[in-house]
Amino acid sequence: MQIRTVIALSLLTACVAAPFAYAADAVPPVQANPAPVAAAAPDQAAALAALTKENALLQERIKALESCSISSTDLAARNSKKLKEITADVRAQRQSMAEFESYVKWMSGHVAGYSKYIQASSVAARFVKFFPIPYAGQASLFTKFVSDSAVSLGAASVSINKYLGTSQQFLSRADALDPNKPTYNQDVSELVRFADQDLLKGMTEVQDRLTTTSQLSASSLSFLESVNHYVGSGDEALTKAKSFLKSDEKAEKSFLAESTTSLRNKAHTFNGKLQLFDATVKKTTPQIKALVAYDDLARSLDPKFAKK
């Protein structure tokens, strides 16, 4: 009986162990691979360190931007400084205005005087019908030239005097700017607008009028030189015309020569000063436009102060 029991237990054990043995033979053991886990840990640490560094840099940039923030008061101070720099050029322009005004007046008298000379049946006037082209054409157009010149020179004189008043107002207001006044920002803003709308407009108008005056001077000089050259020539038609005239030919020639020389010298001086004036206009124009841009920014930062 005991023997049967032992044999039965042995068979049962064999039956139970056989499937496990077969499974062990059929499926190879899976070995753990700890290497990727070990490699992943340093990669994550490096990425975290890079993000931490980038975050720190961003924080520094934010602090830098915050420290560089600008206010409308800062912009007003900046514009005030630039306005005072522009006053130096405006003062230099005003010194030239007196000379420009003097030349315009002289030019008006010169053209008027030469017109009277033509109308008084002088040598040049009597020879007009004998003048070949282009001299006859120039002489026949001289009356219209005188009329146009008088209008242009008068307009130039008006522009000069108007700009003297405008520029003086600008200088007075610029000198009166005080950062301690409660209306400082408003004062600066209004002066910027005045510079753009009034000062610059008057400045460019004077520039245009003086340029026209320079062109008139060149035309007048060209006419005088043409007549002076022809009167002093030995042209046969001119010689024949002289036989019918009773005038002091030497005085006529002297008047023409002196008028030509005087106009040439004065025009040369005038054109030199006009070039300097043009240079200050070209310099000042973009400066004023930049002031307007900064003033627009100041008003956008603080709309209340623009409405005071």
Residue, then its C-alpha position, 0 to 999 in steps of 0.5 A: m500500500q505504501i509502495r503504491t502511494v509513493i509511485a502515485l506521488s512520483l507520477l503526479t510530480a512528474c506530470v506537474a513539472a513537465p509543462f514548466a520544463y517545456a515552457a522553460d525550454a520553449v521561451p528564452p529567458v528575458q534579460a534586463n537592459p538597464a543601460p538605456v535607463a541609465a543613459a536617459a537620466p543624464d540626458q534629462a538632467a542636461a535638458l533641464a539644465a539648459l531650460t533653467k539657463e534659458n529661463a534665467l536669461l529671459q528673466e534678465r532680459i525682462k529686468a533689462l527691458e523694465s529698467c529701460s522703460i521710457s515715459s512721456t517726461d523722458l521724451a519731453a526732456r529729449n525733445s527739449k534738448k533737441l529744440k535748444e540745439i535747433t535754436a543755434d541754426v535759427r539764430a544763424q539764419r536770422q543773422s543772414m536775414a538782414e543781408f538777404e533783405s538788404y540785397v532784395k531791396w537793392m535788387s528791387g531798386h536796381v531792376a527799377g532803375y534799369s527799367k527807367y533807363i530803358q524807358a528814358s530812350s537811352v542808347a540801349a532802348r533806341f538800339v532795340k530795333f537794331f538788335p539781332i536775336p537774341y538781343a532784340g528778344q531779350a530787350s522786348l521781354f525786359t518790360k515783362f521781366v521787370s514787372d515779374s521781378a517786382v512781384s517776386l522781390g516784393a514777395a521775398s521781402v514779405s517772407i523774410n520779415k514774416y520769418l523774422g517774427t516767427s523765428q523770434q517767437f520760436l527762440s523766445r519759447a525755446d529759451a523759456l522752457d523750464p523742466n520745473k514748471p508743471t506744464y513742462n511736457q505740454d510746453v515742449s509738445e506745443l513748441v514741437r508742433f509750432a516748429d513743424q507747422d510754423l517755423l519750418k513752413g516759414m523757413t522753406e518759404v524764405q528758401d523758395r523766395l530767395t532761390t527765385t531772387s537768385q534766378l532773377s539776378a542771373s537773368s538780369l545779369s545775363f541781359l545786362e551783359s548782352v546789352n553791354h557787349y553789344v553796345g561796346s561792339g563795332d556792329e555795323a547796324l549799331t554804328k549806323a544807329k548811333s549816327f541818329l542819336k544825340s547822347d553821351e555814349k561814354a556815360e551810357k557805356s559807363f552806366l552799363a558796365e558799372s551796373t553789370t559789375s555791381l550786380r555780378n559782385k553782389a549776386h556772387t555774395f548773395n548766392g554764397k550766403l544762400q548756399l549756407f542758408d540752404a544747408t541749415v534748412k536741409k539740416t533742420t528739416p529732418q530734425i524737426k520731423a524727428l521731434v514730431a515723431y517723438d512727440d507723437l510717441a509721448r502723446s501715445l504714452d500719456p494721452k492726458f498730458a496732450k489734452k491739457 
